[in-house]
Amino acid sequence: MYLYQNDSPNPKAFSFILTQEDGARLYGTSLCFYEPVDKELYKSIGHIENSITVIGQKAICLISHFPYMNEFKRILRQLYRISLSNSELPIEVIKN
């Protein structure tokens, strides 16, 4: 967890390649972002000023046998934007 007086850092996307023992590759992309931690949770840490926001790092990730890194970044950013919306439908339930 981190303490910030200003807004949390912007989300960042990272791509990576995993090579298996047989030489096969898996291509991955992750989007790392920060979310405010529930005040009840961080009260147990100790006294924290009201002007400071406690945030925790989270990430969402796509792994594939296909090297579509830029498309994965777009998909992850869209999922992140959906998660920030005021929709009452949890993102885990969204289906096409």
C-alpha positions in Angstrom: 0.0 0.0 0.0 1.1 3.5 -0.7 0.2 6.9 0.8 -0.6 9.8 -1.6 -1.7 13.3 -1.0 -2.5 13.9 -4.7 -4.1 11.6 -7.3 -2.7 8.1 -7.8 -0.3 7.4 -10.7 -1.8 6.7 -14.1 -2.3 3.1 -15.2 0.7 1.6 -17.0 0.7 -1.3 -19.5 3.5 -3.8 -19.8 4.1 -6.6 -22.3 6.2 -9.7 -21.7 7.0 -13.1 -23.2 7.1 -16.4 -21.3 9.2 -19.2 -22.9 8.3 -22.7 -22.0 10.7 -25.6 -21.7 9.9 -26.8 -25.2 10.5 -23.3 -26.7 6.8 -22.5 -27.1 6.1 -18.9 -26.2 3.2 -17.3 -24.3 2.6 -13.6 -24.8 1.3 -11.5 -22.0 0.2 -8.0 -21.3 -0.7 -6.5 -18.0 -2.2 -3.2 -16.9 -1.1 -2.0 -13.5 -3.2 0.6 -11.7 -4.0 1.9 -8.2 -7.2 1.9 -6.3 -8.1 3.6 -3.0 -8.1 1.2 -0.1 -11.2 0.9 2.1 -10.8 3.3 5.1 -11.8 0.5 7.5 -8.9 -1.6 6.2 -6.2 1.0 6.7 -7.5 2.2 10.1 -5.7 -0.8 11.5 -2.4 0.6 10.2 -2.6 3.5 12.6 -3.3 7.1 12.6 -3.4 8.5 9.0 -4.3 12.1 8.2 -7.6 12.7 6.4 -5.8 14.5 3.6 -3.9 11.4 2.7 -5.4 8.7 0.5 -4.1 5.1 0.9 -4.0 3.3 -2.4 -3.1 -0.3 -3.3 -1.7 -1.6 -6.6 -3.7 -4.0 -8.7 -3.2 -5.5 -12.1 -5.2 -7.2 -14.8 -3.5 -9.5 -17.3 -4.0 -11.3 -20.6 -1.9 -14.2 -21.7 -2.1 -15.8 -25.1 -0.3 -18.0 -27.6 -0.7 -15.1 -30.1 1.5 -12.0 -30.1 -1.2 -9.3 -30.2 0.4 -7.0 -27.6 -1.1 -3.7 -28.8 -4.6 -5.2 -29.1 -4.3 -6.7 -25.6 -3.3 -3.2 -24.2 -6.4 -1.7 -25.8 -8.6 -4.5 -24.4 -7.2 -4.1 -20.9 -7.6 -0.3 -21.0 -11.2 -0.7 -22.1 -11.8 -3.2 -19.2 -10.2 -0.7 -16.8 -12.5 2.1 -18.1 -15.5 -0.1 -17.7 -14.5 -0.9 -14.1 -14.5 2.8 -13.4 -18.0 3.4 -14.7 -21.0 3.7 -12.5 -22.6 0.5 -13.9 -24.2 -1.7 -11.2 -23.3 -4.8 -13.2 -20.0 -6.3 -12.0 -17.4 -6.5 -14.8 -17.1 -10.2 -14.2 -20.6 -10.7 -15.4 -20.4 -8.7 -18.7 -20.9 -11.1 -21.6 -21.4 -10.7 -25.3 
